[in-house]
Amino acid sequence: MTFELPLFLVYLVDGIGSLLMLVLAGWIFYEAHRLRHRSLINLYLFLLSCSLGAFAVNRATGHILRYVFRYSGQTHIWEAIAPISGGVNTLIFVIIASLSFYYGIFRNLQETRNREKERHLKELQKNHDFLQKVIDSLNTQLVVIDKEYRIAMANRKFLNDMARSKGEIIGLPCYQLLHRSCDTVTDCRTDESDAHICPWRRIHNGENLHLMTHVHRDPVTQKARHIEISASPVHGNGGEVEYMIETLTDVTDKVKLEQIQVQQEKLTGIVELASAVSHELNTPMFTVLGNAQLLKRQIKPDGPGASELTAIIRNVKKMSQLTRKMVNITEYTTKDYVDEEKLFDIAGAAESKEEDRDARQKDRVQREARWLNLEKMAAMGQLTASVAHELNNAINIVLGYSQLLLRDAQPESQSSNDLQKIEKNAKQCQRIVSGLLDYTRSMSREKQSVDVNRHLEDVLKLVAHRMALDNIEIVTQFSPDVNPVWMDPDEMKQVYLNLLNNAADAIEQNGRIRVKTALDPSGQDILVSFSDNGPGIPKQVMEKLFTPFFTTKEDGTGTGLGLNVSRDIVHKHGGSLRVKNRPEGGAVFTIRLPVGHPSTSTDGG
Amino acid sequence: MFTIRSRVGWYIGILCCVLGRTSPALAIQTHGPPEGLYAHQIAHLGFLVAMVYIYLRTRKRNGDGWRWIRLSFVFFAVWNLNTFITHGVSAALDPAQFQGRIGGLPQYFVAHSSMDLYFFFGKMDHLLCIPAGLCLGLGLRKMYRETQRTSSENDF
């Protein structure tokens, strides 16, 4: 079977198709160009479109030229062009095939890389989750702060205690979150003292680890909370400090308990001192009473001095009543003291036996017992203080009347001798009671940051006159490295005066006292020493030196409380007072006091 | 010292001498006339396989744009197959099968077999490559619009 097929149909389709292909090539290139070439597939589509466009142009042009040349009988021209057109087409096909296969290869590589990246990301996420779990499991607050004082990270405990979400605190300045009163970092002072500065500043100063106590605001109640902070630097690759890690522990209860203990110790001290004072007063008081009664018997009831002697006797009796009252207070205080352990045993028996509940219960009961004791001690302390004041008033009246009578008495007479005994013993009573009064006054004093060298210079001015009279030279050797100390300047003044007066008493006349300050090599403490070139302290005296009411001074000139009180004051400041004889003669008293804030130094140790 | 112009002149001169004095190099194998056709046919096959491959690689991609583009791959693959066969058939045709003249062009094609018939219809391959180009253009256009819509939604 034979078909004679008209070729004009082929020519028509070919001609129109070639023209359409030229139009399509331009359009495809335009559309491909509009697509952004950011992804691999889009780049492939763009290159494929360019190749197909080039193919379309080459093929359409070739076909059109073929018709033109062959129709016009210029076949030889077409035959010269045809291989070029065909060759270009072949080349474009190869390019298209290569593009497609290379796209596949690159896509595989990309997918492998993406899978690797995804795997790494998963591992990173897993590690991150693990670390987050670890820090979230901490029972202490943890926060990371950047160089701009902004919070970069925080654990769950911190977020819960701050009552904030992570989104709310990340990027927030720490001084605004933790110290609500600070608007800028330069305003940020957690305490009035310079010793109590921002941990970031300490980290910048090169301290690797620091333990300090700050006062933060409770986010809900806005009440001050004592927070123990441990800060560590996070170094960058260049070694510079980039972040600071802080762990924060709320020690408000602990601090309060310590304050209670200190207060309790002070009050206990008063009551104990009152007990000793009551006993010490007996002898001089009854000497005064005996002498006054003896003198009264020697004069007529309406004679000169009778009324004054009556007043003296009345006031000595009042003193006697007051000392009995003090003894009663002491007995009452010690007898009814709440035993914390016993209280726990009673409370614990009725409560759960579970261990953790027991611990909590014990803590609560102990705290309550301390509060009970503190309240009672406070009341007793106040009572003792008021009794001491009354006692002091009575002594002053006795002393006043005795000095009045003494002025009018015949010198060298029996009555003058008796009145001198009354005055001497009244003064002794006054000294004994003044010790108690000083102790009660010290309770309400506030501590502050004090420049020790300057403080000592002020104290030395007070004793300069006495030293000059006794021809005692004061030599000072103050170290400029001595840092400020957190102390009660009045109390410490009392300590310095005691030691200086003791040294002067030991020298008597013509001697030298050396006052020296130095920073301990550890940098944690400062040392203040008072050395004299007196006879030194005998061994038997050294053993009793700090015992209350022990004195080597002549009867009536010392109370025996000075060194005892001084040691207590130094102990209250977290320091120590030591004494030793110098090999070259004389004694040296050395005070050791912690530098900076007491909580910083004691907690940081 | 030689100037750049004189140096270029020297190079052209040497090149002319070398080309003007050429003689058959026995080490180089000469290729007969079918080589061009074979290379072209192999390129068609490569194009065809590439289109099938790229179709399979992109079959999981969603969107109207990709549907049109995949359709264009199909058309291009079929066009390549058709052209491959047509080229093959045309090589075996007798010139006497082309009869009559319109200018320098034959007027009729005498088909004796089904392959001859296939050749006649296969010559109208634009019926395949025009839809292929059209689908590709449409697909690219739709992809562009989808990209535009996504970015405007993201901006919003």
Interface residues (C-beta under 8 A of the other chain):
Chain A: M1 T2 F3 E4 L5 P6 L7 F8 L9 V10 Y11 V13 D14 I16 G17 S18 L20 M21 L24 A25 W27 I28 E31 A32 R34 L35 R36 I41 L45 S49 L52 A56 Y67 F69 R70 Y71 S72 G73 Q74 T75 P83 G86 G87 N89 T90 L91 F93 V94 I96 A97 L99 S100 F101 Y103 G104 R107
Chain B: G36 A39 H40 A43 H44 G46 F47 V49 A50 M51 Y53 I54 R57 T58 R61 I69 F76 F98 Q99 I102 G103 G104 L105 P106 Q107 Y108 F109 V110 A111 H112 D116 L117 F120 K123 M124 D125 H126 L127 C129 I130 G133 L134 L136 G137 L140 R141 M143 Y144 T147
